[in-house]
Amino acid sequence: MQQPHLWLRAETKPFEQRIALTPAVAKKLLAAGFRVTVEQSTLSAIGSDEYREIGCTIAPAHSWRESPRDTIILGLKELEQASWPLIHRHIHFAHVFKDQQGWQQFLERLMIGGGQLFDLEYLVDDNHRRVAAFGYWAGFAGAAVALKAFSGRCNGHNPVLTQLRSFPNKHLLVDDIKQRLGEHAKTMSMLVIGAKGRSGRGAVEMAELAGIDVTQWDINETKIGGPFPQLLNFDVIINCVFVQAPLPPFLTHEMLQQQDRQLSIICDVSCDPYSDFNPLPIYNQCTNFSQPTLRLIEGDNPLDLIAIDHLPSLLPVESSEDFAQQLLPSLLQLGDIKQGVWRRANDVFEQKISSITALKR
């Protein structure tokens, strides 16, 4: 059976240094008979020379648009907004299956061009568990950014956090956080919601490495449904809950107005402000590495929120290596895309396409 041609496109999302296919994994695909093309990128934490040395074809950034129709285009984050039809099979995090902003326009581009989407979020095994995820690194980085912001609050900075930069490894990141926090680590209070999931475990580990005694909530604490007034009694909250259906909010605008609120930093690792499934409907826009915080409450007792949807880019090399290794077994099955994880992902795509068709009747 002839293996497919996999094309790793350059990312277009600002500050996105991660990459969906590392040289180590690309080498295994080449050995299995795949053809692998890698686009040059000024954003990626891993340069194209490393791919050239193992035998990958190197192409200019964004040249995938002119690649043969049967090429499979692999990326991480969503494509830039445009109107031209999409003819290829695409693998990336598209953020369109929960009716997020622009979902219909993007899927209509695939409908017109005859392309397909295999959303990385919906690549699941027989037990409906995702086969590859950045969850641990999102939680780890989210907790780190929240602690950076809290140290800024303690030191009277406004904004509490300025532009973020990536770190070569998590050990250097932890050292940076510990130095920033100093004695505040011994007295602050921190809550991780969804602590037993991938993201939650990453957030808890980061907090513990920084010397913080972190409170952990999971389904037993949240199953009764919000709002939860006790959230106001923590200095920092990290939300790592992966929501797939509407549920009562954890916090409301009215709750945040309380004068005796202790809460000063919220990091929404789940970061889905454009969806009806958002358990923190207290904001309506994401933040980013350039402007990492959004001030929700001004005055003498301010409240800042972090909602960055590419948090693992704080540790781009480690998070990319981990993700690519998780994804490898599924990539090796791309020669039979009508089976397994790929069939299940395509079923989700087809269902959403059918909903658009129904809307137009």
C-alpha positions as CSV (number, residue, x, y, z in Angstrom):
1,M,0.0,0.0,0.0
2,Q,1.4,3.4,-1.0
3,Q,1.7,5.7,1.9
4,P,0.4,9.3,1.6
5,H,2.2,12.6,1.1
6,L,2.1,14.5,4.4
7,W,2.7,18.3,4.2
8,L,3.6,20.2,7.4
9,R,2.5,23.8,6.8
10,A,3.9,26.8,8.5
11,E,1.7,28.3,11.2
12,T,0.1,31.7,10.7
13,K,-1.1,32.4,14.2
14,P,1.0,35.0,16.0
15,F,3.3,33.7,18.7
16,E,2.7,30.1,17.8
17,Q,6.1,28.4,18.0
18,R,4.9,24.8,18.3
19,I,4.9,22.4,15.5
20,A,2.8,19.3,14.9
21,L,5.6,17.1,13.5
22,T,9.1,17.0,15.0
23,P,12.2,15.7,13.2
24,A,12.2,12.5,15.3
25,V,8.7,11.6,14.3
26,A,9.2,12.8,10.7
27,K,12.1,10.4,10.4
28,K,9.9,7.5,11.5
29,L,7.3,8.4,8.9
30,L,9.9,8.5,6.2
31,A,11.1,5.1,7.2
32,A,7.6,3.8,6.9
33,G,7.4,5.0,3.3
34,F,5.7,8.4,3.7
35,R,6.7,11.4,1.7
36,V,7.1,14.4,4.0
37,T,7.2,18.0,3.0
38,V,8.0,20.7,5.6
39,E,7.4,24.4,5.0
40,Q,10.0,26.9,6.1
41,S,8.8,29.0,9.1
42,T,10.0,32.1,10.9
43,L,7.8,31.2,13.9
44,S,8.6,27.5,14.6
45,A,10.9,26.7,17.5
46,I,12.4,23.9,15.3
47,G,14.2,25.1,12.2
48,S,13.8,23.5,8.7
49,D,17.4,22.4,8.5
50,E,16.8,19.6,11.0
51,Y,14.1,18.2,8.7
52,R,16.3,18.6,5.6
53,E,19.0,16.6,7.2
54,I,16.8,13.5,7.6
55,G,15.4,13.6,4.1
56,C,12.3,15.8,4.2
57,T,11.5,18.0,1.3
58,I,11.6,21.7,2.3
59,A,9.1,24.1,0.7
60,P,8.4,27.8,1.1
61,A,5.9,28.9,3.7
62,H,2.3,28.6,2.8
63,S,3.0,26.8,-0.5
64,W,0.7,24.0,0.5
65,R,-2.1,25.8,-1.4
66,E,-0.5,24.7,-4.7
67,S,0.3,21.1,-3.6
68,P,-1.5,18.2,-5.3
69,R,-5.1,17.6,-4.3
70,D,-4.3,14.2,-2.6
71,T,-1.7,15.8,-0.3
72,I,-2.6,15.7,3.4
73,I,-2.0,19.1,5.1
74,L,-0.9,18.9,8.7
75,G,-0.8,21.9,11.1
76,L,-1.7,22.9,14.6
77,K,-3.8,26.0,14.8
78,E,-6.6,27.2,12.6
79,L,-6.1,28.6,9.1
80,E,-6.3,32.3,8.4
81,Q,-9.7,33.7,7.5
82,A,-10.2,33.8,3.7
83,S,-12.8,32.9,1.1
84,W,-11.0,30.7,-1.4
85,P,-12.1,27.0,-1.4
86,L,-10.2,24.3,0.4
87,I,-9.5,21.3,-1.7
88,H,-7.2,19.2,0.6
89,R,-7.6,17.0,3.5
90,H,-6.6,19.0,6.6
91,I,-5.4,17.9,10.0
92,H,-5.3,20.7,12.7
93,F,-7.2,22.2,15.6
94,A,-9.9,24.1,13.7
95,H,-12.1,25.2,16.6
96,V,-15.3,25.0,14.6
97,F,-17.3,22.1,15.9
98,K,-18.8,23.9,18.9
99,D,-20.2,26.7,16.7
100,Q,-17.2,29.0,17.5
101,Q,-16.8,32.3,15.7
102,G,-16.5,31.8,11.9
103,W,-17.2,28.1,12.1
104,Q,-19.8,28.1,9.2
105,Q,-17.7,30.1,6.9
106,F,-14.7,27.8,7.3
107,L,-16.6,24.6,6.8
108,E,-18.3,26.1,3.7
109,R,-14.9,26.6,2.2
110,L,-14.3,22.9,2.6
111,M,-17.7,22.1,1.2
112,I,-17.1,24.2,-1.9
113,G,-13.6,22.9,-2.5
114,G,-14.4,19.2,-1.7
115,G,-11.8,19.2,1.2
116,Q,-12.0,17.4,4.5
117,L,-11.2,18.3,8.1
118,F,-9.8,15.8,10.6
119,D,-9.8,18.0,13.7
120,L,-7.0,17.0,16.1
121,E,-9.4,17.6,19.1
122,Y,-11.6,14.8,17.7
123,L,-9.0,12.2,17.1
124,V,-10.2,9.7,19.7
125,D,-9.7,6.0,20.4
126,D,-12.3,3.3,21.0
127,N,-12.9,4.7,24.5
128,H,-13.4,8.3,23.1
129,R,-10.2,9.5,24.7
130,R,-8.1,11.8,22.6
131,V,-5.0,10.1,21.2
132,A,-2.9,13.3,21.3
133,A,-3.2,16.4,23.4
134,F,-1.2,19.4,24.6
135,G,-3.3,19.3,27.8
136,Y,-0.5,18.7,30.3
137,W,1.6,21.5,28.8
138,A,-1.3,23.9,28.6
139,G,-2.0,23.4,32.3
140,F,1.7,23.7,33.2
141,A,2.2,26.9,31.2
142,G,-1.1,28.3,32.4
143,A,-0.2,27.9,36.0
144,A,3.2,29.5,35.3
145,V,1.7,32.5,33.6
146,A,-0.9,32.9,36.4
147,L,1.9,32.9,39.0
148,K,3.9,35.4,37.0
149,A,0.8,37.6,37.0
150,F,0.2,37.2,40.7
151,S,3.8,38.2,41.4
152,G,3.2,41.3,39.4
153,R,0.1,42.0,41.4
154,C,2.0,41.6,44.6
155,N,4.7,44.0,43.4
156,G,2.2,46.7,42.4
157,H,2.7,46.3,38.6
158,N,0.1,47.6,36.2
159,P,-0.3,45.7,33.9
160,V,0.5,42.8,36.2
161,L,2.1,41.0,33.3
162,T,3.8,42.3,30.2
163,Q,4.8,40.4,27.0
164,L,5.6,36.7,27.4
165,R,8.6,34.9,26.0
166,S,9.1,31.2,25.5
167,F,11.5,29.1,27.5
168,P,13.9,26.4,26.3
169,N,12.7,23.9,28.9
170,K,10.4,23.7,31.9
171,H,13.2,23.7,34.5
172,L,14.3,27.2,33.5
173,L,10.6,28.3,33.6
174,V,10.1,26.9,37.1
175,D,13.3,28.7,38.3
176,D,12.0,31.9,36.9
177,I,8.6,31.6,38.6
178,K,10.2,30.7,42.0
179,Q,12.5,33.8,41.7
180,R,9.5,36.0,40.9
181,L,7.3,34.8,43.7
182,G,9.9,34.7,46.5
183,E,8.2,34.7,49.9
184,H,4.7,35.1,48.4
185,A,4.7,31.4,47.5
186,K,4.4,30.5,51.2
187,T,1.3,32.5,51.8
188,M,-0.7,32.6,48.6
189,S,-3.7,30.3,47.9
190,M,-4.3,28.7,44.5
191,L,-7.1,26.5,43.2
192,V,-7.0,24.2,40.1
193,I,-10.4,23.2,38.8
194,G,-10.3,19.9,36.8
195,A,-7.2,18.8,38.7
196,K,-7.4,15.2,37.6
197,G,-7.4,15.8,33.9
198,R,-4.3,16.3,31.7
199,S,-4.3,20.1,32.0
200,G,-5.1,20.0,35.7
201,R,-2.2,17.6,36.4
202,G,0.2,19.9,34.6
203,A,-1.1,23.0,36.5
204,V,-0.8,21.2,39.8
205,E,2.7,20.0,39.1
206,M,3.8,23.5,38.2
207,A,2.3,24.9,41.4
208,E,4.0,22.3,43.5
209,L,7.4,22.7,41.9
210,A,7.0,26.4,42.7
211,G,6.5,25.5,46.4
212,I,2.7,26.3,46.5
213,D,0.2,24.3,48.5
214,V,-2.5,24.0,45.8
215,T,-6.2,23.1,46.4
216,Q,-7.5,20.6,43.8
217,W,-11.1,20.4,42.5
218,D,-12.4,17.9,40.1
219,I,-15.8,16.4,39.2
220,N,-16.8,15.6,42.8
221,E,-16.5,19.3,43.7
222,T,-18.2,20.7,40.5
223,K,-20.9,18.2,39.8
224,I,-23.5,20.1,41.8
225,G,-23.2,22.9,39.4
226,G,-22.2,26.5,39.9
227,P,-21.9,29.3,40.6
228,F,-19.3,28.7,43.4
229,P,-19.0,31.7,45.8
230,Q,-16.0,29.9,47.5
231,L,-13.9,30.6,44.4
232,L,-13.6,34.2,45.5
233,N,-11.6,33.1,48.6
234,F,-8.5,32.1,46.5
235,D,-5.8,34.4,45.2
236,V,-5.4,32.5,42.0
237,I,-7.7,30.1,40.1
238,I,-6.7,27.9,37.2
239,N,-9.6,26.5,35.2
240,C,-8.7,23.3,33.3
241,V,-12.2,21.8,32.9
242,F,-12.8,20.4,29.4
243,V,-16.5,21.1,28.7
244,Q,-18.5,19.4,26.0
245,A,-22.0,20.5,26.9
246,P,-23.6,23.6,28.5
247,L,-23.4,23.8,32.3
248,P,-24.1,26.4,35.0
249,P,-21.3,29.0,35.2
250,F,-18.6,28.7,37.8
251,L,-18.4,32.5,38.3
252,T,-20.7,35.4,37.3
253,H,-20.1,39.1,36.7
254,E,-22.2,39.9,39.8
255,M,-20.0,37.7,42.0
256,L,-16.9,39.4,40.9
257,Q,-18.2,42.8,42.2
258,Q,-18.0,41.8,45.8
259,Q,-15.8,44.1,47.8
260,D,-14.3,41.5,50.0
261,R,-13.2,39.3,47.1
262,Q,-9.7,37.8,47.6
263,L,-9.5,36.5,44.0
264,S,-7.1,38.5,41.9
265,I,-5.9,36.3,39.0
266,I,-7.9,33.8,36.9
267,C,-6.3,31.7,34.2
268,D,-8.8,30.0,31.9
269,V,-6.7,27.2,30.4
270,S,-9.7,25.8,28.6
271,C,-10.1,29.1,26.9
272,D,-13.4,28.9,24.9
273,P,-15.0,32.4,25.2
274,Y,-16.8,32.1,21.9
275,S,-18.7,29.0,22.8
276,D,-22.0,28.5,24.8
277,F,-20.1,25.8,26.7
278,N,-17.8,28.3,28.5
279,P,-18.1,27.8,32.3
280,L,-16.5,31.2,32.8
281,P,-18.8,33.6,30.9
282,I,-17.2,36.6,32.4
283,Y,-15.1,37.6,29.3
284,N,-15.6,37.6,25.6
285,Q,-12.1,37.7,24.1
286,C,-8.8,35.8,24.3
287,T,-5.5,37.2,25.4
288,N,-2.1,36.5,23.8
289,F,1.6,36.5,24.5
290,S,1.8,40.2,23.6
291,Q,-1.0,41.2,26.0
292,P,-1.4,38.3,28.3
293,T,-4.0,39.7,30.7
294,L,-7.4,41.2,30.5
295,R,-8.5,43.5,33.4
296,L,-12.0,42.5,34.4
297,I,-12.3,44.7,37.5
298,E,-10.5,48.1,38.0
299,G,-10.0,50.0,41.3
300,D,-8.3,49.2,44.6
301,N,-9.0,45.5,44.3
302,P,-8.4,44.7,40.6
303,L,-9.0,41.3,38.9
304,D,-7.1,40.1,35.9
305,L,-7.8,37.2,33.6
306,I,-5.5,35.2,31.3
307,A,-7.1,33.4,28.4
308,I,-4.4,32.3,26.0
309,D,-5.3,29.6,23.5
310,H,-1.7,28.7,22.7
311,L,-0.2,28.4,26.2
312,P,2.0,25.4,25.4
313,S,4.0,27.8,23.2
314,L,5.6,28.9,26.4
315,L,7.5,25.6,26.2
316,P,7.4,25.0,22.4
317,V,10.0,22.4,22.0
318,E,9.1,20.1,24.8
319,S,5.4,20.4,24.2
320,S,5.8,19.7,20.4
321,E,8.0,16.7,21.0
322,D,5.5,15.2,23.4
323,F,2.5,15.9,21.1
324,A,4.1,14.5,18.0
325,Q,5.1,11.3,19.7
326,Q,1.5,10.9,20.9
327,L,0.2,11.5,17.4
328,L,2.7,9.2,15.6
329,P,0.7,5.9,15.9
330,S,-2.3,7.6,14.3
331,L,-0.2,9.2,11.5
332,L,1.1,5.8,10.6
333,Q,-2.5,4.8,9.9
334,L,-3.1,7.6,7.4
335,G,-2.8,5.1,4.6
336,D,-6.2,3.8,5.5
337,I,-8.0,7.0,6.5
338,K,-11.4,5.3,6.5
339,Q,-10.6,3.3,9.6
340,G,-10.0,4.0,13.3
341,V,-9.4,7.5,14.6
342,W,-9.6,9.0,11.2
343,R,-13.0,7.5,10.4
344,R,-14.3,8.8,13.8
345,A,-13.0,12.3,13.2
346,N,-14.5,12.3,9.7
347,D,-17.9,11.3,11.1
348,V,-17.8,14.4,13.3
349,F,-16.9,16.5,10.2
350,E,-19.7,15.0,8.1
351,Q,-22.3,15.6,10.9
352,K,-21.3,19.3,11.0
353,I,-21.5,19.6,7.3
354,S,-24.9,18.0,7.3
355,S,-26.1,20.6,9.8
356,I,-25.0,23.4,7.5
357,T,-26.9,21.8,4.6
358,A,-30.0,21.6,6.8
359,L,-29.7,25.2,7.8
360,K,-29.8,26.2,4.1
361,R,-32.9,24.3,3.3
